[in-house]
Amino acid sequence: MSNFVLRAATIEDMAACAVILNNWIDTTEWMPRVYDHADVERHHREAVFTERAVSVVEAEGSIAGFSALADDAYVTAPMATTRKAFRMFSMAGPNRTNLGRHRYD
Protein backbone atom coordinates (compact mmCIF):
# COMPACT_ATOMS: atom_id res chain seq x y z
CA MET A 1 0.00 0.00 0.00
CA SER A 2 1.30 3.45 -0.90
CA ASN A 3 2.11 6.05 1.70
CA PHE A 4 0.74 9.45 0.75
CA VAL A 5 2.38 12.64 1.99
CA LEU A 6 0.90 16.13 1.72
CA ARG A 7 3.68 18.70 1.38
CA ALA A 8 4.51 22.13 0.02
CA ALA A 9 5.22 22.08 -3.70
CA THR A 10 8.54 23.05 -5.20
CA ILE A 11 9.13 24.61 -8.58
CA GLU A 12 10.41 21.20 -9.72
CA ASP A 13 6.94 19.73 -9.02
CA MET A 14 5.23 22.00 -11.53
CA ALA A 15 5.95 19.70 -14.50
CA ALA A 16 4.18 16.82 -12.74
CA CYS A 17 1.28 19.08 -11.77
CA ALA A 18 0.93 20.15 -15.40
CA VAL A 19 0.91 16.49 -16.51
CA ILE A 20 -1.97 15.78 -14.11
CA LEU A 21 -3.97 18.74 -15.43
CA ASN A 22 -3.14 17.98 -19.07
CA ASN A 23 -4.20 14.33 -18.63
CA TRP A 24 -7.47 15.46 -17.05
CA ILE A 25 -8.16 17.86 -19.93
CA ASP A 26 -7.34 15.18 -22.50
CA THR A 27 -9.68 12.62 -20.88
CA THR A 28 -12.57 14.96 -20.00
CA GLU A 29 -14.87 15.12 -22.98
CA TRP A 30 -16.59 18.39 -22.06
CA MET A 31 -13.33 20.27 -21.32
CA PRO A 32 -11.88 21.90 -24.43
CA ARG A 33 -8.12 22.09 -24.86
CA VAL A 34 -7.37 25.82 -25.06
CA TYR A 35 -3.59 25.72 -24.46
CA ASP A 36 -1.10 23.08 -25.57
CA HIS A 37 0.71 20.86 -23.07
CA ALA A 38 3.87 22.96 -23.01
CA ASP A 39 1.94 26.16 -22.36
CA VAL A 40 0.09 24.57 -19.42
CA GLU A 41 3.44 23.54 -17.92
CA ARG A 42 4.87 27.03 -18.46
CA HIS A 43 1.81 28.56 -16.81
CA HIS A 44 2.26 26.31 -13.77
CA ARG A 45 5.91 27.32 -13.40
CA GLU A 46 5.47 31.03 -14.09
CA ALA A 47 2.04 31.81 -12.63
CA VAL A 48 0.50 29.07 -10.51
CA PHE A 49 3.62 28.42 -8.43
CA THR A 50 4.51 32.09 -8.03
CA GLU A 51 0.98 33.39 -7.36
CA ARG A 52 -0.59 30.55 -5.36
CA ALA A 53 0.24 28.42 -2.36
CA VAL A 54 0.65 25.05 -4.04
CA SER A 55 0.55 21.77 -2.12
CA VAL A 56 1.18 18.33 -3.58
CA VAL A 57 0.36 14.79 -2.57
CA GLU A 58 3.36 12.56 -3.07
CA ALA A 59 3.17 8.76 -3.25
CA GLU A 60 6.28 6.61 -3.61
CA GLY A 61 8.30 9.50 -5.01
CA SER A 62 5.71 10.61 -7.59
CA ILE A 63 3.25 13.48 -7.50
CA ALA A 64 -0.26 12.03 -7.23
CA GLY A 65 -2.16 15.29 -6.85
CA PHE A 66 -1.92 19.01 -6.28
CA SER A 67 -3.92 21.95 -5.02
CA ALA A 68 -3.38 25.65 -5.61
CA LEU A 69 -4.66 28.03 -2.94
CA ALA A 70 -5.33 31.69 -3.79
CA ASP A 71 -4.66 34.56 -1.36
CA ASP A 72 -8.37 34.66 -0.46
CA ALA A 73 -8.18 30.95 0.57
CA TYR A 74 -10.05 29.84 -2.56
CA VAL A 75 -8.79 26.47 -3.79
CA THR A 76 -8.31 27.06 -7.49
CA ALA A 77 -7.06 23.68 -8.65
CA PRO A 78 -7.60 20.49 -6.66
CA MET A 79 -6.44 17.70 -8.99
CA ALA A 80 -5.38 14.13 -8.22
CA THR A 81 -4.61 10.88 -9.99
CA THR A 82 -6.34 8.73 -7.33
CA ARG A 83 -9.23 9.14 -4.90
CA LYS A 84 -6.90 8.56 -1.97
CA ALA A 85 -4.63 11.38 -3.12
CA PHE A 86 -7.64 13.68 -3.54
CA ARG A 87 -8.86 12.85 -0.02
CA MET A 88 -5.52 14.05 1.36
CA PHE A 89 -6.62 17.61 0.57
CA SER A 90 -9.93 17.27 2.41
CA MET A 91 -8.11 15.89 5.47
CA ALA A 92 -5.76 18.88 5.56
CA GLY A 93 -8.00 20.77 7.95
CA PRO A 94 -11.28 22.62 8.26
CA ASN A 95 -11.90 24.83 5.25
CA ARG A 96 -8.56 23.61 3.90
CA THR A 97 -6.79 26.04 6.21
CA ASN A 98 -3.65 23.91 6.36
CA LEU A 99 -3.31 23.80 2.59
CA GLY A 100 -0.71 26.28 1.54
CA ARG A 101 -0.05 27.31 5.11
CA HIS A 102 3.67 27.08 4.41
CA ARG A 103 3.27 30.07 2.08
CA TYR A 104 1.82 32.31 4.78
CA ASP A 105 3.84 31.37 7.88
N, CA, C and O of each residue as an XYZ file, in Angstrom:
420
protein
N       0.839     -1.184      0.000
C       0.000      0.000      0.000
C       0.881      1.243      0.000
O       1.880      1.299      0.717
N       0.519      2.221     -0.789
C       1.297      3.447     -0.904
C       1.117      4.342      0.302
O       0.028      4.428      0.869
N       2.183      5.003      0.689
C       2.106      6.051      1.699
C       1.967      7.377      0.973
O       2.747      7.686      0.073
N       0.978      8.153      1.363
C       0.736      9.449      0.752
C       1.194     10.529      1.715
O       0.934     10.457      2.916
N       1.878     11.529      1.179
C       2.377     12.637      1.992
C       1.903     13.939      1.358
O       2.097     14.163      0.163
N       1.283     14.791      2.161
C       0.897     16.130      1.725
C       2.023     17.071      2.100
O       2.415     17.136      3.265
N       2.556     17.810      1.114
C       3.677     18.702      1.383
C       3.600     19.931      0.489
O       2.848     19.972     -0.485
N       4.396     20.927      0.844
C       4.505     22.128      0.017
C       5.160     21.759     -1.308
O       6.105     20.972     -1.349
N       4.652     22.331     -2.376
C       5.218     22.078     -3.701
C       6.508     22.859     -3.887
O       6.732     23.894     -3.258
N       7.343     22.337     -4.763
C       8.538     23.051     -5.197
C       8.369     23.386     -6.673
O       7.488     22.847     -7.343
N       9.196     24.253     -7.161
C       9.131     24.613     -8.585
C       9.353     23.376     -9.455
O       8.815     23.286    -10.559
N      10.140     22.428     -8.961
C      10.409     21.203     -9.720
C       9.155     20.336     -9.859
O       9.073     19.520    -10.778
N       8.185     20.498     -8.966
C       6.945     19.726     -9.016
C       5.977     20.218    -10.094
O       5.032     19.510    -10.440
N       6.200     21.407    -10.620
C       5.230     21.996    -11.532
C       5.055     21.202    -12.816
O       3.960     21.195    -13.378
N       6.086     20.538    -13.295
C       5.948     19.705    -14.501
C       4.967     18.563    -14.237
O       4.110     18.275    -15.073
N       5.088     17.915    -13.081
C       4.180     16.816    -12.735
C       2.752     17.329    -12.544
O       1.795     16.663    -12.940
N       2.609     18.491    -11.947
C       1.276     19.083    -11.774
C       0.647     19.366    -13.134
O      -0.544     19.124    -13.334
N       1.435     19.871    -14.054
C       0.932     20.150    -15.403
C       0.524     18.866    -16.113
O      -0.469     18.854    -16.840
N       1.274     17.786    -15.914
C       0.909     16.493    -16.512
C      -0.448     16.038    -15.994
O      -1.278     15.563    -16.769
N      -0.684     16.179    -14.692
C      -1.969     15.782    -14.110
C      -3.103     16.590    -14.733
O      -4.124     16.023    -15.122
N      -2.933     17.904    -14.831
C      -3.970     18.744    -15.427
C      -4.148     18.427    -16.910
O      -5.278     18.302    -17.384
N      -3.048     18.296    -17.643
C      -3.137     17.979    -19.075
C      -3.841     16.645    -19.308
O      -4.660     16.533    -20.221
N      -3.534     15.632    -18.494
C      -4.204     14.331    -18.632
C      -5.694     14.454    -18.363
O      -6.508     13.839    -19.052
N      -6.054     15.257    -17.353
C      -7.472     15.461    -17.054
C      -8.177     16.139    -18.227
O      -9.269     15.725    -18.618
N      -7.565     17.167    -18.783
C      -8.165     17.861    -19.933
C      -8.336     16.895    -21.091
O      -9.383     16.872    -21.738
N      -7.304     16.094    -21.354
C      -7.342     15.175    -22.495
C      -8.375     14.068    -22.337
O      -8.850     13.529    -23.336
N      -8.734     13.715    -21.102
C      -9.684     12.621    -20.883
C     -11.067     13.102    -20.466
O     -11.952     12.285    -20.211
N     -11.266     14.403    -20.393
C     -12.566     14.957    -20.002
C     -13.236     15.528    -21.244
O     -12.854     16.580    -21.756
N     -14.242     14.805    -21.709
C     -14.875     15.123    -22.980
C     -15.388     16.558    -23.084
O     -15.253     17.192    -24.130
N     -15.975     17.067    -22.006
C     -16.592     18.388    -22.061
C     -15.586     19.534    -21.901
O     -15.942     20.696    -22.094
N     -14.330     19.215    -21.549
C     -13.329     20.265    -21.318
C     -12.502     20.487    -22.583
O     -11.738     19.611    -22.986
N     -12.652     21.649    -23.205
C     -11.877     21.898    -24.430
C     -10.398     22.172    -24.111
O     -10.069     22.735    -23.067
N      -9.542     21.773    -25.009
C      -8.119     22.089    -24.863
C      -7.923     23.473    -25.463
O      -8.080     23.658    -26.669
N      -7.579     24.445    -24.625
C      -7.366     25.818    -25.061
C      -5.876     26.081    -25.274
O      -5.488     26.776    -26.214
N      -5.043     25.518    -24.392
C      -3.589     25.719    -24.460
C      -2.899     24.370    -24.633
O      -3.357     23.362    -24.095
N      -1.805     24.350    -25.380
C      -1.100     23.081    -25.575
C      -0.383     22.667    -24.287
O      -0.269     23.448    -23.343
N       0.091     21.436    -24.273
C       0.706     20.864    -23.069
C       1.859     21.718    -22.546
O       1.958     21.961    -21.343
N       2.707     22.162    -23.424
C       3.874     22.956    -23.010
C       3.455     24.279    -22.382
O       4.080     24.739    -21.427
N       2.401     24.892    -22.914
C       1.943     26.163    -22.364
C       1.324     25.981    -20.976
O       1.467     26.851    -20.118
N       0.644     24.865    -20.754
C       0.092     24.569    -19.420
C       1.239     24.406    -18.422
O       1.160     24.912    -17.302
N       2.300     23.705    -18.818
C       3.443     23.545    -17.918
C       4.116     24.886    -17.635
O       4.485     25.166    -16.494
N       4.277     25.703    -18.649
C       4.874     27.029    -18.460
C       4.027     27.857    -17.503
O       4.559     28.529    -16.619
N       2.716     27.809    -17.679
C       1.808     28.555    -16.809
C       1.944     28.096    -15.350
O       1.922     28.921    -14.437
N       2.083     26.808    -15.136
C       2.256     26.306    -13.767
C       3.552     26.821    -13.150
O       3.575     27.200    -11.979
N       4.621     26.835    -13.925
C       5.906     27.324    -13.396
C       5.880     28.828    -13.159
O       6.323     29.303    -12.113
N       5.364     29.573    -14.123
C       5.473     31.033    -14.085
C       4.336     31.735    -13.342
O       4.530     32.844    -12.844
N       3.178     31.131    -13.257
C       2.041     31.813    -12.631
C       1.496     31.051    -11.427
O       1.423     31.603    -10.329
N       1.116     29.806    -11.618
C       0.500     29.066    -10.511
C       1.444     28.991     -9.319
O       1.048     29.313     -8.199
N       2.681     28.572     -9.543
C       3.623     28.418     -8.431
C       3.970     29.760     -7.791
O       4.117     29.838     -6.571
N       4.100     30.798     -8.578
C       4.515     32.093     -8.031
C       3.367     32.878     -7.406
O       3.596     33.725     -6.543
N       2.115     32.601     -7.837
C       0.977     33.391     -7.365
C       0.054     32.647     -6.404
O      -0.855     33.253     -5.836
N       0.268     31.365     -6.215
C      -0.595     30.554     -5.364
C       0.248     29.776     -4.363
O       1.446     29.575     -4.564
N      -0.386     29.347     -3.295
C       0.242     28.417     -2.357
C      -0.095     27.023     -2.870
O      -1.240     26.583     -2.770
N       0.882     26.338     -3.410
C       0.653     25.048     -4.038
C       1.118     23.929     -3.102
O       2.240     23.945     -2.596
N       0.231     22.968     -2.889
C       0.555     21.770     -2.121
C       0.441     20.576     -3.052
O      -0.351     20.583     -3.994
N       1.240     19.551     -2.782
C       1.178     18.331     -3.576
C       0.998     17.129     -2.667
O       1.386     17.149     -1.499
N       0.408     16.091     -3.218
C       0.362     14.790     -2.571
C       1.391     13.936     -3.283
O       1.351     13.775     -4.503
N       2.313     13.390     -2.504
C       3.362     12.557     -3.067
C       3.140     11.120     -2.616
O       2.836     10.867     -1.450
N       3.292     10.182     -3.542
C       3.167      8.757     -3.245
C       4.315      8.023     -3.913
O       4.438      8.024     -5.138
N       5.147      7.402     -3.106
C       6.279      6.613     -3.609
C       7.147      7.419     -4.574
O       7.566      6.912     -5.615
N       7.409      8.664     -4.224
C       8.297      9.503     -5.015
C       7.683     10.180     -6.221
O       8.381     10.883     -6.951
N       6.390      9.985     -6.449
C       5.711     10.610     -7.585
C       4.600     11.526     -7.090
O       3.999     11.283     -6.043
N       4.339     12.568     -7.845
C       3.253     13.478     -7.504
C       1.936     12.838     -7.935
O       1.746     12.513     -9.107
N       1.027     12.661     -6.970
C      -0.260     12.026     -7.231
C      -1.403     13.032     -7.243
O      -2.528     12.686     -7.603
N      -1.126     14.273     -6.855
C      -2.160     15.294     -6.849
C      -1.594     16.629     -6.428
O      -0.498     16.707     -5.874
N      -2.351     17.682     -6.696
C      -1.924     19.011     -6.277
C      -3.131     19.893     -6.034
O      -4.232     19.624     -6.513
N      -2.898     20.949     -5.281
C      -3.921     21.946     -5.019
C      -3.252     23.305     -5.000
O      -2.154     23.456     -4.463
N      -3.906     24.289     -5.582
C      -3.384     25.651     -5.607
C      -4.354     26.548     -4.842
O      -5.537     26.627     -5.176
N      -3.846     27.214     -3.824
C      -4.662     28.033     -2.944
C      -4.392     29.511     -3.215
O      -3.250     29.963     -3.138
N      -5.448     30.261     -3.532
C      -5.330     31.688     -3.785
C      -5.210     32.453     -2.473
O      -5.464     31.899     -1.404
N      -4.826     33.720     -2.550
C      -4.664     34.555     -1.361
C      -5.940     34.673     -0.534
O      -5.878     34.860      0.681
N      -7.095     34.564     -1.185
C      -8.366     34.657     -0.461
C      -8.840     33.298      0.058
O     -10.004     33.142      0.427
N      -7.930     32.311      0.086
C      -8.177     30.949      0.574
C      -9.075     30.139     -0.348
O      -9.586     29.096      0.061
N      -9.279     30.586     -1.572
C     -10.046     29.845     -2.562
C      -9.148     28.794     -3.197
O      -8.079     29.121     -3.712
N      -9.570     27.540     -3.164
C      -8.794     26.466     -3.788
C      -9.096     26.494     -5.273
O     -10.213     26.197     -5.698
N      -8.092     26.854     -6.059
C      -8.308     27.058     -7.489
C      -8.061     25.824     -8.332
O      -8.492     25.776     -9.484
N      -7.377     24.819     -7.790
C      -7.061     23.678     -8.648
C      -6.814     22.398     -7.855
O      -5.668     21.961     -7.751
N      -7.849     21.789     -7.295
C      -7.597     20.489     -6.665
C      -7.635     19.398     -7.728
O      -8.685     19.164     -8.326
N      -6.531     18.738     -7.971
C      -6.436     17.696     -8.990
C      -5.672     16.521     -8.400
O      -4.720     16.720     -7.645
N      -6.072     15.306     -8.733
C      -5.375     14.129     -8.222
C      -5.524     12.970     -9.198
O      -6.466     12.913     -9.989
N      -4.578     12.055     -9.121
C      -4.612     10.880     -9.985
C      -5.366      9.719     -9.348
O      -5.744      8.773    -10.039
N      -5.591      9.783     -8.026
C      -6.339      8.728     -7.327
C      -7.282      9.361     -6.320
O      -7.083     10.505     -5.911
N      -8.303      8.625     -5.922
C      -9.226      9.139     -4.902
C      -8.519      9.344     -3.574
O      -8.791     10.313     -2.864
N      -7.611      8.434     -3.235
C      -6.901      8.561     -1.969
C      -6.071      9.846     -1.951
O      -6.039     10.553     -0.944
N      -5.413     10.141     -3.046
C      -4.633     11.378     -3.117
C      -5.543     12.586     -2.981
O      -5.190     13.543     -2.292
N      -6.708     12.565     -3.623
C      -7.639     13.683     -3.539
C      -8.139     13.866     -2.110
O      -8.294     14.996     -1.649
N      -8.393     12.763     -1.406
C      -8.862     12.855     -0.024
C      -7.834     13.496      0.899
O      -8.199     14.057      1.932
N      -6.559     13.420      0.544
C      -5.524     14.047      1.364
C      -5.799     15.541      1.517
O      -5.528     16.108      2.576
N      -6.325     16.180      0.494
C      -6.615     17.611      0.571
C      -7.764     17.881      1.536
O      -7.718     18.850      2.293
N      -8.791     17.038      1.517
C      -9.929     17.268      2.411
C      -9.562     16.989      3.865
O     -10.216     17.506      4.770
N      -8.534     16.184      4.107
C      -8.108     15.892      5.472
C      -7.098     16.919      5.987
O      -6.623     16.810      7.117
N      -6.776     17.900      5.173
C      -5.755     18.876      5.559
C      -6.220     19.776      6.692
O      -5.389     20.323      7.417
N      -7.504     19.939      6.860
C      -8.003     20.768      7.946
C      -9.320     21.412      7.570
O      -9.706     21.412      6.402
N     -10.010     21.961      8.556
C     -11.282     22.616      8.262
C     -11.085     23.754      7.269
O     -10.166     24.564      7.392
N     -11.965     23.791      6.293
C     -11.900     24.829      5.252
C     -10.553     24.857      4.555
O     -10.156     25.884      4.005
N      -9.852     23.738      4.576
C      -8.564     23.606      3.901
C      -7.539     24.623      4.413
O      -6.663     25.057      3.665
N      -7.654     24.994      5.676
C      -6.787     26.041      6.211
C      -5.330     25.625      6.281
O      -4.452     26.488      6.298
N      -5.047     24.337      6.323
C      -3.654     23.910      6.362
C      -3.028     23.837      4.982
O      -1.804     23.802      4.862
N      -3.848     23.814      3.937
C      -3.308     23.799      2.591
C      -2.631     25.131      2.310
O      -3.227     26.193      2.493
N      -1.420     25.068      1.876
C      -0.712     26.279      1.540
C      -0.254     27.079      2.723
O       0.276     28.177      2.554
N      -0.439     26.570      3.909
C      -0.054     27.310      5.106
C       1.426     27.689      5.088
O       1.814     28.745      5.589
N       2.237     26.822      4.508
C       3.672     27.077      4.409
C       3.967     28.393      3.699
O       5.022     28.988      3.920
N       3.048     28.858      2.845
C       3.270     30.069      2.076
C       3.020     31.314      2.919
O       3.520     32.395      2.608
N       2.236     31.155      3.998
C       1.824     32.311      4.778
C       2.527     32.419      6.129
O       2.498     33.479      6.754
N       3.151     31.347      6.582
C       3.842     31.369      7.881
C       5.120     32.185      7.811
O       5.828     32.311      8.811
